[in-house]
Amino acid sequence: MDFHFTPQEEAFRHELRTWLEANRPADYDPEKFAWEMDADERFRCQLEWQKRLYEGGWIGVHWPREYGGRGATLIEQLIFHEEMERVQAPPPANVLGLLMAGPVIMHWGTEEQKKRYLPRILSGEEIWCEGLSEPGAGSDLASLQTRAAEDGDVFVVNGQKVWTSWAHRAQFCQLFVRTNPEAPKHQGMACLIVDMRTPGITVRPLVQISGDAEFNEVFFENVRVPKANLIGGKDQGWQVLVTTLMFERSGIGLDLPVDSTFHQLCTLVRRVQLNGVPANQDAMVRQQIAQFAIECKAIRYNVLRHLTRRLKGNPPGPEGSIGKLAGSELGVRMAAFASQLLGPYGSLALGEPRAVERGKWARIALGARSLTIAGGTSEVQRNIIGERVLGLPKG
Ligand SMILES: Cc1cc2nc3c(=O)[nH]c(=O)nc-3n(C[C@H](O)[C@H](O)[C@H](O)COP(=O)(O)OP(=O)(O)OC[C@H]3O[C@@H](n4cnc5c(N)ncnc54)[C@H](O)[C@@H]3O)c2cc1C
């Protein structure tokens, strides 16, 4: 396998670096963004950055030009991710539109839907959320109960979603509903584009242990959705859902901040003392850091392997679960190692005067755990890898 980039790919990297040098906000401080700004300030910063990326033609880089993308290759998209991580740029605002709704509309949507929604996802004009999980349907999404009854040329939606990230900021929701309660549970489902301003929708924020409220409960009461807003066929909801999850898992795998957490951990071990010497001089610490470095590299090579499938024109497959599982679990272990090094100081909250590095490690530890749940839990990823990648019998 040749891991070198072609001259064309290196030229792409050079062009992007030049653009980033000129356009990355001069006063942007990633530590301040992550640990000092409140949620609204962070969102404004992300939106501004997304607009700048869009104007420069640097968002959705591998999306087709006709829908506002740059028409770059998937390898160039990977280079784009590497460069964004290198300069520690803020994430764009429309995370779920870019990760899931956009790619799914590109794959399943009508030409009209592509023209209507994709450019506004890229520009950040319209923020999207994802309505999959329900109180009785998380890992087992085929059990979802939110009902869409047909009434002429509309669906009338009733039910509840939960853990809906960004619903409080979103203009649109990619919503999964049951169209036929009599059909077997993997059938009789549909995927709808729902305008969040439609009467009958109530969004209630869920406050997390960290104090943030980035996801919500969403209630639907007689919400009328035009049939023209179906993504895929009326009974193809399950297939659209599987495509959505594959894009989510492979995208989360690609976007996980493993390298950035690793570099922050390296800074920490230089800073803190262990038995009277800097922790980075301790043999056990060095061995553990080396092990984390190896795992970060293995995850990167797995991402490249996964890209091979995509380069052949296929949507992401179940292999995406490997990167998601390995990266999210590594994040938890790196954060736990930092907490161990910090001892009792590790549990001091953000902004506590005695906290080391502003108290960010307690936050990183909480955030890392959530990534082992979002997009399907680690147990579910293990099942997928066992059954669908390795071909093992069902447990
Ligand atoms: C940060 C974050 C953001 C999220 N954003 C969204 C969003 O925007 N939209 C959305 O729809 N959802 C979202 N979710 C919800 C997420 O997809 C679900 O939490 C997840 O799929 C698990 O479902 P559940 O919480 O219902 O847990 P359950 O499915 O009830 O699982 C409970 C436990 O049982 C285990 N388990 C379940 N089934 C199996 C099995 N077959 N084999 C082995 N173990 C099993 C699980 O691993 C878990 O430990 C988000 C979650 C998080 C943490």
The ligand as a Tripos MOL2 file, in Angstrom:
@<TRIPOS>MOLECULE
LIG
   53    58     1     0     0
SMALL
NO_CHARGES

@<TRIPOS>ATOM
      1 C1        -23.9420   13.3680   22.5640 C.3       1 LIG1
      2 C2        -25.1200   12.6430   21.9820 C.ar      1 LIG1
      3 C3        -25.8000   13.1850   20.9060 C.ar      1 LIG1
      4 C4        -26.9060   12.5220   20.3680 C.ar      1 LIG1
      5 N1        -27.5680   13.1160   19.3220 N.ar      1 LIG1
      6 C5        -28.6510   12.5020   18.7940 C.ar      1 LIG1
      7 C6        -29.3890   13.1360   17.7220 C.ar      1 LIG1
      8 O1        -29.0490   14.2370   17.2790 O.2       1 LIG1
      9 N2        -30.4770   12.5050   17.2370 N.ar      1 LIG1
     10 C7        -30.8890   11.2920   17.7110 C.ar      1 LIG1
     11 O2        -31.8700   10.7700   17.1970 O.2       1 LIG1
     12 N3        -30.2230   10.6750   18.7250 N.ar      1 LIG1
     13 C8        -29.1180   11.2500   19.2790 C.ar      1 LIG1
     14 N4        -28.4400   10.6460   20.3180 N.ar      1 LIG1
     15 C9        -28.9680    9.3930   20.8790 C.3       1 LIG1
     16 C10       -28.1050    8.1820   20.6040 C.3       1 LIG1
     17 O3        -28.1640    7.8190   19.2470 O.3       1 LIG1
     18 C11       -28.6150    7.0600   21.5250 C.3       1 LIG1
     19 O4        -28.3940    7.4750   22.8560 O.3       1 LIG1
     20 C12       -27.9080    5.7480   21.2930 C.3       1 LIG1
     21 O5        -28.2070    5.2360   20.0270 O.3       1 LIG1
     22 C13       -28.2850    4.7060   22.3640 C.3       1 LIG1
     23 O6        -29.6640    4.6040   22.5110 O.3       1 LIG1
     24 P1        -30.3370    4.7140   23.9610 P.3       1 LIG1
     25 O7        -29.7760    5.9230   24.6470 O.co2     1 LIG1
     26 O8        -31.7970    4.6180   23.7910 O.co2     1 LIG1
     27 O9        -29.7820    3.4530   24.7740 O.3       1 LIG1
     28 P2        -30.3710    1.9760   24.7320 P.3       1 LIG1
     29 O10       -30.5600    1.5470   23.3240 O.co2     1 LIG1
     30 O11       -31.5340    1.9100   25.6400 O.co2     1 LIG1
     31 O12       -29.1510    1.1550   25.3380 O.3       1 LIG1
     32 C14       -28.9450    1.0300   26.7600 C.3       1 LIG1
     33 C15       -27.7380    0.1140   26.9710 C.3       1 LIG1
     34 O13       -28.0180   -1.1970   26.4340 O.3       1 LIG1
     35 C16       -26.9940   -1.5750   25.5080 C.3       1 LIG1
     36 N5        -27.5940   -2.3180   24.3880 N.ar      1 LIG1
     37 C17       -28.7340   -2.0120   23.7060 C.ar      1 LIG1
     38 N6        -28.9520   -2.9110   22.7210 N.ar      1 LIG1
     39 C18       -27.9120   -3.7880   22.7730 C.ar      1 LIG1
     40 C19       -27.5730   -4.9330   22.0140 C.ar      1 LIG1
     41 N7        -28.3290   -5.3530   20.9830 N.pl3     1 LIG1
     42 N8        -26.4360   -5.5970   22.3320 N.ar      1 LIG1
     43 C20       -25.6360   -5.1790   23.3680 C.ar      1 LIG1
     44 N9        -25.9230   -4.0930   24.1290 N.ar      1 LIG1
     45 C21       -27.0400   -3.4140   23.8320 C.ar      1 LIG1
     46 C22       -26.4160   -0.2640   25.0040 C.3       1 LIG1
     47 O14       -25.0960   -0.4410   24.5360 O.3       1 LIG1
     48 C23       -26.4770    0.6190   26.2580 C.3       1 LIG1
     49 O15       -25.3620    0.3680   27.0720 O.3       1 LIG1
     50 C24       -27.3450   11.2800   20.8940 C.ar      1 LIG1
     51 C25       -26.6500   10.7270   21.9900 C.ar      1 LIG1
     52 C26       -25.5660   11.3930   22.5370 C.ar      1 LIG1
     53 C27       -24.8450   10.7810   23.7030 C.3       1 LIG1
@<TRIPOS>BOND
     1     1     2 1
     2     2     3 ar
     3     2    52 ar
     4     3     4 ar
     5     4     5 ar
     6     4    50 ar
     7     5     6 ar
     8     6     7 ar
     9     6    13 1
    10     7     8 2
    11     7     9 ar
    12     9    10 ar
    13    10    11 2
    14    10    12 ar
    15    12    13 ar
    16    13    14 ar
    17    14    15 1
    18    14    50 ar
    19    15    16 1
    20    16    17 1
    21    16    18 1
    22    18    19 1
    23    18    20 1
    24    20    21 1
    25    20    22 1
    26    22    23 1
    27    23    24 1
    28    24    25 2
    29    24    26 1
    30    24    27 1
    31    27    28 1
    32    28    29 2
    33    28    30 1
    34    28    31 1
    35    31    32 1
    36    32    33 1
    37    33    34 1
    38    33    48 1
    39    34    35 1
    40    35    36 1
    41    35    46 1
    42    36    37 ar
    43    36    45 ar
    44    37    38 ar
    45    38    39 ar
    46    39    40 ar
    47    39    45 ar
    48    40    41 1
    49    40    42 ar
    50    42    43 ar
    51    43    44 ar
    52    44    45 ar
    53    46    47 1
    54    46    48 1
    55    48    49 1
    56    50    51 ar
    57    51    52 ar
    58    52    53 1
@<TRIPOS>SUBSTRUCTURE
     1 LIG1         1 GROUP 0 **** ****
